[in-house]
Amino acid sequence: MATAVVMGTVLVGCSGGNGGGPAKPAPAAPKHGKPLTDTARTAPTVAPGPGGLTPVFERAAEPATRVEKTVALTFDADMTAGQGPRAARGEHFDNPALIASLRKLNVPSTIFMTGRWADQYPDQAKAIGNDPLFEIANHSYSHYAFASPCYGLPVVAKNAMQADVDRAFAAFRKAGVRNVVPYFRFPGGCYNDEALRAIAPTKVTAVQWDVVSGDAFATDADAVAEQVLAGVRPGSLVVMHCTRSAAPVTEQALRRIVPELRRRGYRLVKVSDLMR
């Protein structure tokens, strides 16, 4: 998959294609949705890729004349459509301690939330999504894969991909989430041109990452912190998780990562700030 740098943005288009163009204003609301919030209207997006494919943002390009030391820490609030019984038995797909630490440390963050998570934890979704410290992005409704193979996840049918993205946005509205941005993260980070084409009508910018935290199912917080700190560079976008059952040491790692990044002179920002 070819990669092109356009107006400070890393785009991934279809094979052999060239990236789209300058950032553009957020799109109008879908016909069946409510009007976009002010947050969505002002959040920068990336121009469509070749053939109208959904654009993909991976990290901010380093300026030619100077390097601005910014980094975005992002957190996936994962829950698949079929995990309701596990939640009913007491498994925790939320992580209130992590959110509390982000607030205590004053870390602007982008939370990539599944619609199923918002349905399971509507009060938390609303509280996070109405806090100006955070912005909420779409991580699908089902957390099923949009391309296969993808870590053993069930696969969304091509003709159901757009509906899955729209359903997540609907879940956010139902929970009263306001700070929603028109960004989408593919479950597992798995996608192909077919998936980019299928979700193009939703007018989102897909957001990947350049630094993998390794926090999924990790038990050593120091190892997670070391991996993040070793990988970060100006303009980096870090993927982490906001799910106690699947990422139990993330909050502990965060308490080491944030002070060290700031000591190194980094400014922590949301994805929307990184994309400007």
C-alpha positions as CSV (number, residue, x, y, z in Angstrom):
1,M,0.0,0.0,0.0
2,A,1.5,3.3,-1.1
3,T,2.1,6.2,1.3
4,A,2.1,9.8,0.4
5,V,2.8,12.9,2.4
6,V,0.4,15.8,1.7
7,M,0.2,19.1,3.6
8,G,1.8,17.7,6.7
9,T,-0.4,14.6,6.7
10,V,0.4,11.0,6.1
11,L,-2.1,9.4,3.7
12,V,-2.4,5.9,2.6
13,G,-4.3,5.5,-0.6
14,C,-5.0,2.6,-2.9
15,S,-2.1,0.6,-4.3
16,G,0.0,2.6,-6.6
17,G,-2.1,5.8,-6.1
18,N,-1.2,9.3,-4.8
19,G,-2.6,10.9,-1.7
20,G,-5.4,13.4,-1.9
21,G,-4.8,17.0,-1.0
22,P,-5.1,19.6,1.8
23,A,-7.2,19.2,4.9
24,K,-10.8,20.1,4.5
25,P,-13.7,21.0,6.8
26,A,-15.6,18.3,8.5
27,P,-18.5,17.0,6.3
28,A,-22.2,17.5,6.8
29,A,-24.1,15.1,8.9
30,P,-25.4,11.9,7.2
31,K,-29.0,12.1,6.1
32,H,-30.3,9.9,8.8
33,G,-28.2,11.4,11.6
34,K,-28.6,14.5,13.8
35,P,-26.6,17.6,13.0
36,L,-22.9,17.4,13.9
37,T,-21.7,18.9,17.1
38,D,-19.5,22.0,17.0
39,T,-16.5,19.7,17.8
40,A,-17.1,17.7,14.7
41,R,-17.6,20.8,12.5
42,T,-14.3,22.3,13.5
43,A,-12.2,19.1,13.6
44,P,-9.8,18.9,10.7
45,T,-10.1,16.0,8.3
46,V,-8.0,14.7,5.4
47,A,-9.1,14.9,1.7
48,P,-10.2,11.7,0.2
49,G,-7.6,9.5,-1.4
50,P,-7.5,8.4,-5.0
51,G,-10.8,7.1,-6.4
52,G,-12.6,8.7,-3.4
53,L,-11.2,6.2,-0.9
54,T,-11.4,7.0,2.8
55,P,-8.1,8.8,3.7
56,V,-5.8,7.3,6.4
57,F,-3.8,9.5,8.8
58,E,-0.9,7.8,10.6
59,R,1.2,10.5,12.1
60,A,2.0,14.2,11.6
61,A,4.8,15.0,9.2
62,E,7.8,16.8,10.6
63,P,8.0,20.4,9.4
64,A,10.9,21.1,7.0
65,T,12.3,24.0,9.0
66,R,11.7,22.9,12.6
67,V,10.4,19.9,14.5
68,E,7.5,20.6,16.8
69,K,7.6,18.0,19.6
70,T,4.0,17.0,19.8
71,V,2.6,13.5,20.4
72,A,-1.0,12.1,20.6
73,L,-1.8,9.4,23.0
74,T,-4.9,7.6,21.9
75,F,-6.9,5.0,23.7
76,D,-9.2,2.3,22.2
77,A,-12.3,1.5,24.3
78,D,-12.9,-1.9,22.8
79,M,-15.9,-4.1,23.2
80,T,-17.2,-6.5,20.6
81,A,-20.9,-7.0,19.7
82,G,-20.8,-10.4,21.3
83,Q,-19.2,-9.7,24.6
84,G,-22.4,-8.7,26.5
85,P,-22.6,-12.0,28.4
86,R,-19.0,-11.6,29.6
87,A,-19.8,-8.1,30.8
88,A,-22.9,-9.5,32.6
89,R,-20.6,-12.0,34.4
90,G,-18.5,-9.2,35.7
91,E,-15.7,-8.7,33.1
92,H,-14.6,-5.0,32.9
93,F,-14.3,-3.5,29.5
94,D,-14.0,0.0,31.0
95,N,-11.2,1.6,32.9
96,P,-12.3,4.4,35.1
97,A,-8.8,4.6,36.8
98,L,-7.2,5.3,33.4
99,I,-9.6,8.1,32.6
100,A,-9.1,9.5,36.1
101,S,-5.3,9.5,35.6
102,L,-5.7,11.3,32.3
103,R,-7.7,14.0,34.0
104,K,-5.3,14.2,36.9
105,L,-2.3,14.5,34.6
106,N,-4.2,16.8,32.3
107,V,-3.6,14.8,29.2
108,P,-5.7,15.8,26.1
109,S,-6.6,12.5,24.5
110,T,-8.6,10.9,21.7
111,I,-10.7,7.9,22.8
112,F,-11.6,5.6,19.9
113,M,-14.8,4.1,21.3
114,T,-16.9,1.2,19.9
115,G,-20.6,1.7,19.8
116,R,-21.1,-1.5,21.8
117,W,-18.9,0.1,24.6
118,A,-21.0,3.2,24.6
119,D,-24.2,1.0,24.9
120,Q,-22.6,-0.9,27.8
121,Y,-21.3,2.1,29.7
122,P,-23.5,5.0,28.6
123,D,-22.9,7.1,31.8
124,Q,-19.1,6.8,31.3
125,A,-19.4,7.5,27.6
126,K,-21.3,10.6,28.3
127,A,-19.0,11.8,31.0
128,I,-15.9,11.3,28.9
129,G,-17.5,12.6,25.8
130,N,-18.6,15.9,27.4
131,D,-15.2,16.6,29.0
132,P,-13.3,19.1,26.9
133,L,-10.1,17.2,27.7
134,F,-11.2,14.4,25.4
135,E,-12.6,13.9,22.0
136,I,-14.5,10.7,21.0
137,A,-13.8,9.0,17.7
138,N,-15.4,6.0,16.1
139,H,-13.9,2.5,16.5
140,S,-16.9,0.7,14.8
141,Y,-20.0,-0.6,16.6
142,S,-19.1,-4.2,16.7
143,H,-15.3,-4.3,16.8
144,Y,-15.4,-6.9,14.1
145,A,-12.7,-6.9,11.4
146,F,-13.1,-4.9,8.2
147,A,-10.4,-7.0,6.5
148,S,-9.3,-10.6,7.1
149,P,-7.2,-12.1,8.6
150,C,-7.3,-9.8,11.6
151,Y,-6.3,-11.4,15.0
152,G,-9.1,-13.9,14.8
153,L,-11.9,-11.3,14.9
154,P,-15.2,-12.0,13.2
155,V,-15.5,-10.2,9.8
156,V,-18.0,-7.5,8.9
157,A,-19.6,-8.1,5.5
158,K,-18.6,-5.5,2.9
159,N,-22.2,-4.4,2.5
160,A,-22.5,-3.9,6.3
161,M,-19.4,-1.8,6.9
162,Q,-21.0,1.6,6.4
163,A,-23.9,0.7,8.6
164,D,-21.5,-0.5,11.4
165,V,-19.8,2.8,11.4
166,D,-23.1,4.7,11.4
167,R,-24.4,2.6,14.2
168,A,-21.5,3.5,16.4
169,F,-22.2,7.2,15.8
170,A,-25.8,6.6,16.7
171,A,-24.8,4.9,19.9
172,F,-22.7,8.0,20.9
173,R,-25.7,10.2,20.2
174,K,-28.0,7.9,22.3
175,A,-25.5,8.1,25.2
176,G,-25.4,11.9,25.0
177,V,-21.7,12.1,23.8
178,R,-21.0,15.6,22.5
179,N,-17.3,15.9,21.7
180,V,-17.4,13.5,18.7
181,V,-14.9,13.9,15.8
182,P,-15.2,12.4,12.3
183,Y,-12.4,10.0,12.8
184,F,-12.5,6.2,12.5
185,R,-10.1,3.5,13.7
186,F,-10.3,0.1,12.1
187,P,-10.6,-2.7,14.6
188,G,-7.2,-4.3,14.9
189,G,-5.9,-1.7,12.5
190,C,-6.8,-4.1,9.7
191,Y,-8.1,-2.6,6.4
192,N,-7.7,-2.8,2.7
193,D,-8.9,-0.8,-0.3
194,E,-12.3,-2.6,-0.2
195,A,-12.9,-1.4,3.3
196,L,-11.7,2.1,2.6
197,R,-14.2,2.2,-0.3
198,A,-17.0,0.8,1.7
199,I,-16.9,3.4,4.5
200,A,-16.2,6.4,2.3
201,P,-19.8,7.5,2.4
202,T,-19.5,8.1,6.1
203,K,-17.0,11.0,5.4
204,V,-14.6,9.9,8.1
205,T,-10.8,10.1,8.2
206,A,-9.3,6.7,9.2
207,V,-6.7,7.1,11.9
208,Q,-3.9,4.5,12.4
209,W,-0.7,5.0,14.4
210,D,3.1,4.8,14.2
211,V,3.8,3.7,17.8
212,V,2.4,0.5,19.2
213,S,2.3,0.6,23.0
214,G,2.1,-3.2,23.4
215,D,-0.3,-2.8,26.3
216,A,-2.8,-5.3,25.0
217,F,-2.8,-8.2,27.4
218,A,0.5,-7.0,28.9
219,T,1.4,-7.6,32.5
220,D,4.5,-5.5,32.8
221,A,3.8,-1.8,33.0
222,D,7.4,-0.8,32.7
223,A,7.8,-2.8,29.5
224,V,4.8,-0.9,28.0
225,A,6.3,2.4,29.1
226,E,9.7,1.6,27.6
227,Q,8.2,0.6,24.3
228,V,6.2,3.8,24.0
229,L,9.1,6.0,25.1
230,A,11.5,4.3,22.7
231,G,9.2,4.7,19.7
232,V,7.9,8.2,20.1
233,R,9.2,11.0,17.8
234,P,7.8,14.4,17.0
235,G,4.4,14.0,15.4
236,S,3.8,10.5,16.7
237,L,0.5,8.9,17.3
238,V,0.5,6.2,20.0
239,V,-2.2,3.4,20.2
240,M,-3.1,2.3,23.7
241,H,-6.2,0.7,25.3
242,C,-8.9,1.7,27.7
243,T,-10.1,-1.8,28.7
244,R,-9.3,-3.2,32.1
245,S,-9.8,-6.9,31.1
246,A,-7.6,-6.6,28.0
247,A,-5.0,-4.0,29.0
248,P,-4.7,-4.2,32.8
249,V,-1.4,-2.2,33.2
250,T,-2.1,0.7,30.9
251,E,-2.9,3.2,33.7
252,Q,0.2,2.3,35.6
253,A,2.4,2.7,32.4
254,L,0.7,6.0,31.7
255,R,1.9,7.4,35.0
256,R,5.5,6.9,33.8
257,I,5.0,7.8,30.2
258,V,3.4,11.2,30.6
259,P,5.9,12.8,33.0
260,E,8.9,11.4,30.9
261,L,7.5,12.7,27.6
262,R,7.0,16.2,29.2
263,R,10.5,16.1,30.6
264,R,11.7,15.5,27.1
265,G,9.9,18.6,25.9
266,Y,6.9,16.9,24.2
267,R,3.4,18.6,24.2
268,L,0.6,16.1,24.5
269,V,-2.3,16.7,22.1
270,K,-5.5,15.2,20.6
271,V,-5.5,13.7,17.2
272,S,-7.4,16.8,15.9
273,D,-4.6,19.0,17.1
274,L,-1.9,16.7,15.5
275,M,-3.8,16.8,12.2
276,R,-3.9,20.6,12.0
